Amino acid sequence: QVQLVESGGGLVQAGGSLRLSCAASGSIFSLNIMGWYRQAPGNKRELVATITSAGSTNYADSVKGRFTISRDNAKNTVYLQMDSLKPEDTAVYYCRLTTPQRDYWGPGTQVTVSS
């Protein structure tokens, strides 16, 4: 059974930074994609960034140049460094692990950016 646990969310002022972490445990296929998604109240869940096991990255236009996704394959952990945060970045951030068999989601961590 694969489990994902996010950490690092919190309250920060606009212009500040946060670093999210997501650790995956269990039997994990080595070829996978890990990513971050977010959902603000009243909105659909949206892509923030993804990274393949080979290190290829993809970002939403709204976070390009401000957020950086990275991963440690030995620890099955993905990170999201969020800089120059804006109030519109406020959301619950979810970690996702995609394997050839299925998707897994973490429970989410709240990020709140005050103006």
N, C-alpha and C positions, 0 to 999 in steps of 0.2 A: 504494500500500500504506500503510495507516494503522498507525502505531505509537504506543503509549502507554508513557511512562516515568515511574515514580513515584520520589519522593525524600522524605527527611525523617523516615523511621522511625528507631527507636533504642530505647535503654533510658532509662527515666525513673522516678523515684519516684512513689508514689501522691500525688495532689494536684498533680502537675506538669502541664506543658503540652508539646505537640508540634504542629508544623504540617507537614502532608503536602502535597506538590505533585504534580500529574500533568500532564505536557505531551504533547499529541497532535500528531503530525506526519503529513504526507501530505495527500491530497485529502479534505477533510472537509466533508460537507454542513452548511450553515449552521444548519438546524433540527435540533437534537439534544438529547439528555439526557446529562449527565455525572454520574457518581456514584461513591461509595465503598462497597465491600462488605468484609466481613471474615470470616475463617475461623480459628477456634481449633482446636487439635488435638482430633480426635474429634467435632467439630461440623460441621454443614452451613454452607456459605457464606451469610451473611445481609446484608441491606441495612443500611447505616449512614445514608447520606443521598444524595439526588439533587438536581440543579438543572437546570432546562431552559435553553435558550438565551435565553429571555425573562426568566429569573431566578426562576422559581417553585421553591420548595424543599420537600423532604419529608424527615422524619427518623424514624428508629426511636425508639420510646418510650424505650428505654434510654439514648439519648444526648441527648435533648431538653434544652435548657438548658445543656449542657456543650460540645457540638460545634457548629461553624458552618461551613457549606459556602458557598463563593463561587467565582466564575469570572471570568476575563478572556477575553472572546471574541476580542479582537484577537490574543491569544497562544495561543488554544486550550488554555488551562490552567485546571485546577480545583484548588481548595485545600480542605483540611480543617483547620480550627483546632480542636484538641482540648485542652480545659481540664478541670481537676478530674479528672484521669485516675484510674481505679480498676484494681486488678489484673485484674478481669474484662474489661477492655478489651484485654488482651493477645491478639494475633492477628496473622495476616498480613493486611494491608490491600491490597485490590485496587481499581484504578481501572477504570471501565467507561465506554465511549462507546457510546451507542445512537443509531443513525441509522435512517431508514426502510428502508434496505437490509439492515443487519446490526448485530450487536454486536461490539465489540472489547474486549479485556481486556489490562491490563498484567500484568507478571510478578509484581507484589506487593512489598510492603515490610514488614519485621517491626517490630511495635511491642510492646515488652515493658514492663509496668508492675510494678515491685517494691513489695512491701508494707512 
